[in-house]
Amino acid sequence: MRAYIGGHQAVSVNDFIELALGTPVELWLGEEGETSEEQAARLDAARDILADNPELPDDVARIAAEVIEVHAPGLFNVVPLPRPAGRRRASRKGAAA
């Protein structure tokens, strides 16, 4: 099955994230081995995007909440454990033999 978002085909999880955010994930998280100059340029670009789109953090939080809600049963597969049968220790009170 193919998934399209706004006319773009999403093939991977990163594609979905990038299409939902409108920016590549690497812009926000960085890349392994980037130089300090590359990091500074990336952070400057991120600041510009946030200045132009002040609603972006709220949109990201909303999208994350929707994803968690949809996948909650699998993410939080919590099953109550049965309680062990009650065993009581013999009382140590009383007369010594």
Number of C-alpha atoms within 10 A of each C-alpha: 3 6 11 11 11 8 7 11 13 17 12 10 9 13 17 17 17 15 18 15 15 10 14 15 15 12 15 13 11 14 13 7 8 11 10 9 9 13 16 12 13 19 16 13 14 15 13 11 13 13 11 10 10 10 10 15 12 10 13 14 11 12 15 13 13 12 11 14 11 11 11 12 10 9 10 9 8 8 6 6 6 6 6 6 6 6 6 6 6 6 6 7 6 6 5 5 3
